[in-house]
Amino acid sequence: MMDSTLPAASPREEVTPGIGVFDSGVGGLTVLRALRSALPDAPLHYVADSGHAPYGPKSTEAIVARCLAIGEHLITHGAALIVVACNTATAHAVAALRARWPALPIVGIEPGIKPAVQATRNGRVAVMATQATVNSERYRQLIATHGGVVHVHSQACPGLVDRIETGNLEDQRLQDLLKTYTDAVKASGADTVLLGCTHYPFIQARIERLLGPEVTVLNTEGAVARQALKRWSELGLPSVQPASVRLESTGDPAPLARLATLALQSPQTARQVDI
């Protein structure tokens, strides 16, 4: 039976309770941006697991192991609530996280099949996501529960996360790869496209241009921020001014700092950690 106690911080470290956020890489910064907007008085601690990205091709066991290690790191450094800002990690590991720390509020993110189904005009929806998300049982359950008579085209996008992770969003290789996937989505006839990976909103404007004005593109970061706001408010913790943002990466921290500066619209620094 797993121990459900929370790890204690080092006695030399003074910890301020805050919100821990993590993703397989830099993609969860789109969620971090929504969290900062919804919770300006909450300290945020973000971990990009870029040294082990992408999660898409990994086994469930490998994803769970990474998520548990990062969860422990965040809790040790004061996380009173954790946001799993990664569709793949949520699909494969959020249950294990909640079992490990049952007293800790944990908010996950998953493809918003229901709002996409509600938004379609022609009964055809496409989901752009990682291969692991598309293959997950949770994803299949969401389609079975909310899909109804709507046709859902699942578009796995191998390699797209890797290209975004470099932090160079103008890379022609990224553009070429993206066009391959958007061409497949257009061929499906979908009039509503759901971004099922937190990395993809970084290039949402480009996706919209490639798909054309007749296609509606949706993401779910706002819904995650609203749920986090609800859970944070229930904790009754004091507000902090100014509320800090701590950025860490298990890989090269430079792309994280660069994209965090873009996402939060203020200069950001990041450091490398070994988790």
Kinemage of the C-alpha trace (Angstrom):
@kinemage 1
@onewidth
@group {chain A} dominant
@subgroup {mainchain}
@vectorlist {calphas} color= white
{ca met a 1} P 0.000 0.000 0.000
{ca met a 2} L 1.360 3.408 -0.982
{ca asp a 3} L 2.215 5.968 1.678
{ca ser a 4} L -0.113 8.939 1.248
{ca thr a 5} L 1.844 11.347 3.447
{ca leu a 6} L 3.292 14.436 1.820
{ca pro a 7} L 7.082 14.784 1.744
{ca ala a 8} L 8.467 17.413 4.073
{ca ala a 9} L 10.526 20.303 2.775
{ca ser a 10} L 14.105 20.702 3.858
{ca pro a 11} L 14.267 22.414 7.270
{ca arg a 12} L 16.568 25.026 5.722
{ca glu a 13} L 14.012 26.017 3.097
{ca glu a 14} L 11.210 28.412 3.957
{ca val a 15} L 8.210 27.391 1.864
{ca thr a 16} L 5.283 29.557 0.791
{ca pro a 17} L 2.232 27.490 -0.212
{ca gly a 18} L 1.494 27.826 -3.889
{ca ile a 19} L 0.351 26.043 -7.018
{ca gly a 20} L 2.613 23.471 -8.641
{ca val a 21} L 2.229 23.094 -12.392
{ca phe a 22} L 3.959 20.638 -14.682
{ca asp a 23} L 4.037 19.437 -18.254
{ca ser a 24} L 6.210 17.156 -20.336
{ca gly a 25} L 7.879 20.338 -21.543
{ca val a 26} L 7.063 23.951 -22.311
{ca gly a 27} L 3.487 23.360 -23.487
{ca gly a 28} L 1.962 23.837 -20.057
{ca leu a 29} L 3.029 27.472 -20.169
{ca thr a 30} L -0.264 28.109 -21.962
{ca val a 31} L -1.998 26.805 -18.828
{ca leu a 32} L 0.379 28.802 -16.609
{ca arg a 33} L -0.642 31.944 -18.511
{ca ala a 34} L -4.330 31.211 -17.838
{ca leu a 35} L -3.574 30.473 -14.167
{ca arg a 36} L -1.693 33.742 -13.702
{ca ser a 37} L -4.655 35.609 -15.195
{ca ala a 38} L -7.194 33.804 -12.969
{ca leu a 39} L -5.024 33.725 -9.823
{ca pro a 40} L -2.752 36.796 -9.767
{ca asp a 41} L -2.130 36.448 -6.013
{ca ala a 42} L -1.034 32.777 -6.003
{ca pro a 43} L 2.659 31.751 -6.170
{ca leu a 44} L 3.242 29.500 -9.192
{ca his a 45} L 5.952 26.848 -9.553
{ca tyr a 46} L 6.290 25.353 -13.028
{ca val a 47} L 8.330 22.297 -13.975
{ca ala a 48} L 8.982 21.468 -17.631
{ca asp a 49} L 10.099 17.848 -17.933
{ca ser a 50} L 11.952 18.708 -21.134
{ca gly a 51} L 14.782 16.334 -20.320
{ca his a 52} L 12.315 13.472 -20.702
{ca ala a 53} L 10.057 14.916 -23.425
{ca pro a 54} L 8.031 14.060 -25.324
{ca tyr a 55} L 5.688 11.855 -23.286
{ca gly a 56} L 3.722 10.852 -26.379
{ca pro a 57} L 5.776 7.753 -27.344
{ca lys a 58} L 6.360 6.608 -23.727
{ca ser a 59} L 4.637 3.736 -21.934
{ca thr a 60} L 2.057 4.377 -19.229
{ca glu a 61} L 4.515 3.060 -16.628
{ca ala a 62} L 7.205 5.512 -17.717
{ca ile a 63} L 4.790 8.456 -17.715
{ca val a 64} L 3.484 7.562 -14.243
{ca ala a 65} L 7.023 7.318 -12.877
{ca arg a 66} L 7.929 10.767 -14.203
{ca cys a 67} L 4.709 12.340 -12.886
{ca leu a 68} L 5.171 10.909 -9.388
{ca ala a 69} L 8.763 12.158 -9.230
{ca ile a 70} L 7.748 15.657 -10.340
{ca gly a 71} L 4.761 15.670 -7.981
{ca glu a 72} L 7.039 14.919 -5.037
{ca his a 73} L 9.423 17.690 -6.093
{ca leu a 74} L 6.595 20.240 -6.323
{ca ile a 75} L 5.118 19.264 -2.958
{ca thr a 76} L 8.522 19.430 -1.288
{ca his a 77} L 8.783 23.016 -2.499
{ca gly a 78} L 5.381 24.085 -1.217
{ca ala a 79} L 2.720 23.031 -3.706
{ca ala a 80} L -0.656 22.997 -1.945
{ca leu a 81} L -2.399 22.256 -5.243
{ca ile a 82} L -1.041 20.619 -8.386
{ca val a 83} L -2.146 21.294 -11.949
{ca val a 84} L -1.197 18.594 -14.435
{ca ala a 85} L -0.868 20.855 -17.474
{ca cys a 86} L -0.403 17.997 -19.920
{ca asn a 87} L -3.099 15.997 -21.690
{ca thr a 88} L -0.897 12.911 -22.003
{ca ala a 89} L 0.148 12.980 -18.331
{ca thr a 90} L -3.469 13.480 -17.231
{ca ala a 91} L -4.701 10.588 -19.361
{ca his a 92} L -2.067 8.156 -18.104
{ca ala a 93} L -1.069 9.317 -14.614
{ca val a 94} L -3.578 11.577 -12.848
{ca ala a 95} L -5.212 8.586 -11.136
{ca ala a 96} L -1.823 7.474 -9.793
{ca leu a 97} L -1.092 10.990 -8.521
{ca arg a 98} L -4.425 11.162 -6.704
{ca ala a 99} L -3.857 7.723 -5.199
{ca arg a 100} L -0.386 8.737 -3.996
{ca trp a 101} L -1.596 12.025 -2.427
{ca pro a 102} L -5.342 11.670 -1.753
{ca ala a 103} L -5.483 14.798 0.442
{ca leu a 104} L -3.933 17.033 -2.200
{ca pro a 105} L -6.143 18.855 -4.748
{ca ile a 106} L -4.982 17.800 -8.223
{ca val a 107} L -6.432 19.379 -11.362
{ca gly a 108} L -5.847 17.666 -14.695
{ca ile a 109} L -6.408 18.662 -18.295
{ca glu a 110} L -7.990 16.540 -20.975
{ca pro a 111} L -9.360 17.062 -24.485
{ca gly a 112} L -12.623 18.999 -24.316
{ca ile a 113} L -14.642 16.600 -26.427
{ca lys a 114} L -17.954 17.809 -25.003
{ca pro a 115} L -17.585 21.518 -25.906
{ca ala a 116} L -16.197 20.566 -29.326
{ca val a 117} L -19.208 18.346 -30.006
{ca gln a 118} L -21.503 21.154 -28.889
{ca ala a 119} L -19.730 23.636 -31.179
{ca thr a 120} L -19.754 21.675 -34.439
{ca arg a 121} L -22.175 22.759 -37.137
{ca asn a 122} L -21.709 19.894 -39.573
{ca gly a 123} L -21.328 17.000 -37.126
{ca arg a 124} L -17.605 16.501 -37.759
{ca val a 125} L -14.926 17.253 -35.136
{ca ala a 126} L -11.160 16.740 -35.265
{ca val a 127} L -8.819 16.411 -32.293
{ca met a 128} L -5.126 17.206 -32.725
{ca ala a 129} L -3.145 15.473 -29.967
{ca thr a 130} L -0.109 13.350 -29.168
{ca gln a 131} L -0.091 9.673 -30.074
{ca ala a 132} L -0.230 8.699 -26.378
{ca thr a 133} L -3.339 10.818 -25.781
{ca val a 134} L -5.080 9.396 -28.842
{ca asn a 135} L -4.203 5.858 -27.694
{ca ser a 136} L -5.309 6.363 -24.082
{ca glu a 137} L -8.350 4.698 -22.578
{ca arg a 138} L -9.471 8.013 -21.063
{ca tyr a 139} L -9.599 9.600 -24.520
{ca arg a 140} L -11.704 6.727 -25.842
{ca gln a 141} L -14.039 7.095 -22.857
{ca leu a 142} L -14.493 10.822 -23.524
{ca ile a 143} L -15.500 10.142 -27.115
{ca ala a 144} L -17.856 7.338 -26.066
{ca thr a 145} L -19.452 9.574 -23.408
{ca his a 146} L -19.715 12.854 -25.298
{ca gly a 147} L -19.310 12.031 -28.983
{ca gly a 148} L -22.882 10.943 -29.631
{ca val a 149} L -23.602 10.850 -33.375
{ca val a 150} L -20.787 13.303 -34.131
{ca his a 151} L -17.873 11.915 -36.127
{ca val a 152} L -14.582 12.516 -34.269
{ca his a 153} L -11.402 12.410 -36.337
{ca ser a 154} L -8.383 11.729 -34.106
{ca gln a 155} L -5.269 13.323 -35.567
{ca ala a 156} L -2.087 12.192 -33.841
{ca cys a 157} L 0.744 14.668 -34.453
{ca pro a 158} L 4.090 12.901 -33.882
{ca gly a 159} L 7.061 15.239 -33.765
{ca leu a 160} L 5.089 18.449 -33.269
{ca val a 161} L 5.874 18.679 -29.555
{ca asp a 162} L 9.582 18.171 -30.295
{ca arg a 163} L 9.626 21.093 -32.707
{ca ile a 164} L 7.766 23.411 -30.292
{ca glu a 165} L 10.096 22.342 -27.465
{ca thr a 166} L 13.046 23.953 -29.243
{ca gly a 167} L 11.435 27.340 -28.608
{ca asn a 168} L 11.935 28.345 -32.259
{ca leu a 169} L 8.359 28.774 -33.428
{ca glu a 170} L 9.479 30.184 -36.800
{ca asp a 171} L 11.316 26.980 -37.766
{ca gln a 172} L 10.381 25.918 -41.304
{ca arg a 173} L 10.466 22.271 -40.212
{ca leu a 174} L 7.725 23.056 -37.715
{ca gln a 175} L 5.693 24.746 -40.429
{ca asp a 176} L 6.111 21.798 -42.826
{ca leu a 177} L 5.155 19.238 -40.190
{ca leu a 178} L 2.162 21.266 -39.083
{ca lys a 179} L 0.890 21.573 -42.663
{ca thr a 180} L 0.972 17.778 -43.003
{ca tyr a 181} L -1.348 17.416 -40.019
{ca thr a 182} L -3.662 20.310 -40.848
{ca asp a 183} L -4.043 18.953 -44.387
{ca ala a 184} L -5.210 15.650 -42.891
{ca val a 185} L -7.617 17.497 -40.600
{ca lys a 186} L -9.043 19.471 -43.539
{ca ala a 187} L -9.505 16.220 -45.455
{ca ser a 188} L -11.619 14.886 -42.572
{ca gly a 189} L -14.204 17.591 -43.221
{ca ala a 190} L -14.250 18.793 -39.596
{ca asp a 191} L -15.563 22.292 -38.986
{ca thr a 192} L -14.407 22.259 -35.339
{ca val a 193} L -10.878 21.374 -34.255
{ca leu a 194} L -9.851 20.751 -30.672
{ca leu a 195} L -6.229 21.227 -29.611
{ca gly a 196} L -5.642 18.221 -27.374
{ca cys a 197} L -2.102 19.137 -26.320
{ca thr a 198} L -1.058 22.152 -24.269
{ca his a 199} L 1.900 22.772 -26.586
{ca tyr a 200} L -0.333 23.498 -29.561
{ca pro a 201} L -1.847 26.855 -28.455
{ca phe a 202} L 1.628 28.337 -28.943
{ca ile a 203} L 1.006 27.874 -32.674
{ca gln a 204} L -2.792 28.219 -32.619
{ca ala a 205} L -2.802 31.276 -34.865
{ca arg a 206} L -0.784 29.344 -37.436
{ca ile a 207} L -3.115 26.353 -37.171
{ca glu a 208} L -6.093 28.647 -37.723
{ca arg a 209} L -4.499 30.170 -40.824
{ca leu a 210} L -3.777 26.742 -42.305
{ca leu a 211} L -7.279 25.422 -41.588
{ca gly a 212} L -9.066 28.514 -42.854
{ca pro a 213} L -11.731 30.836 -41.419
{ca glu a 214} L -14.543 28.303 -41.760
{ca val a 215} L -12.959 26.055 -39.094
{ca thr a 216} L -13.318 26.842 -35.377
{ca val a 217} L -10.264 25.980 -33.234
{ca leu a 218} L -10.767 25.328 -29.511
{ca asn a 219} L -8.485 24.728 -26.510
{ca thr a 220} L -9.171 24.008 -22.830
{ca glu a 221} L -6.701 26.124 -20.840
{ca gly a 222} L -9.384 28.517 -19.575
{ca ala a 223} L -11.492 25.674 -18.170
{ca val a 224} L -8.474 24.305 -16.287
{ca ala a 225} L -7.745 27.728 -14.794
{ca arg a 226} L -11.349 28.085 -13.629
{ca gln a 227} L -11.231 24.691 -11.913
{ca ala a 228} L -7.889 25.551 -10.285
{ca leu a 229} L -9.337 28.856 -9.060
{ca lys a 230} L -12.226 26.975 -7.445
{ca arg a 231} L -9.941 24.462 -5.713
{ca trp a 232} L -7.443 27.138 -4.617
{ca ser a 233} L -10.245 29.235 -3.115
{ca glu a 234} L -11.407 26.211 -1.109
{ca leu a 235} L -7.975 25.999 0.549
{ca gly a 236} L -8.385 29.460 2.095
{ca leu a 237} L -4.713 30.359 1.764
{ca pro a 238} L -3.607 33.999 2.026
{ca ser a 239} L -2.825 35.972 -1.105
{ca val a 240} L 0.795 36.867 -1.801
{ca gln a 241} L 2.031 40.170 -3.214
{ca pro a 242} L 3.921 40.033 -5.405
{ca ala a 243} L 3.081 36.441 -6.351
{ca ser a 244} L 6.203 34.734 -7.642
{ca val a 245} L 6.655 32.525 -10.695
{ca arg a 246} L 9.328 29.842 -10.352
{ca leu a 247} L 10.371 28.137 -13.582
{ca glu a 248} L 12.386 24.915 -13.724
{ca ser a 249} L 13.311 22.494 -16.482
{ca thr a 250} L 14.838 19.022 -16.411
{ca gly a 251} L 16.428 19.899 -19.764
{ca asp a 252} L 17.813 23.059 -21.294
{ca pro a 253} L 16.124 25.950 -19.422
{ca ala a 254} L 16.663 28.476 -22.238
{ca pro a 255} L 13.582 27.533 -24.345
{ca leu a 256} L 11.467 27.558 -21.177
{ca ala a 257} L 12.615 31.069 -20.240
{ca arg a 258} L 12.131 32.309 -23.796
{ca leu a 259} L 8.606 30.938 -24.197
{ca ala a 260} L 7.612 31.879 -20.632
{ca thr a 261} L 8.586 35.467 -21.422
{ca leu a 262} L 6.297 35.252 -24.462
{ca ala a 263} L 3.444 33.572 -22.577
{ca leu a 264} L 3.504 35.840 -19.507
{ca gln a 265} L 4.518 38.984 -21.410
{ca ser a 266} L 7.255 39.849 -18.934
{ca pro a 267} L 10.934 38.854 -18.673
{ca gln a 268} L 11.369 35.408 -17.101
{ca thr a 269} L 14.317 33.273 -16.038
{ca ala a 270} L 14.458 29.509 -15.586
{ca arg a 271} L 16.870 27.071 -14.016
{ca gln a 272} L 17.715 23.445 -14.651
{ca val a 273} L 16.827 20.825 -12.037
{ca asp a 274} L 17.558 17.136 -11.656
{ca ile a 275} L 14.362 15.240 -10.899
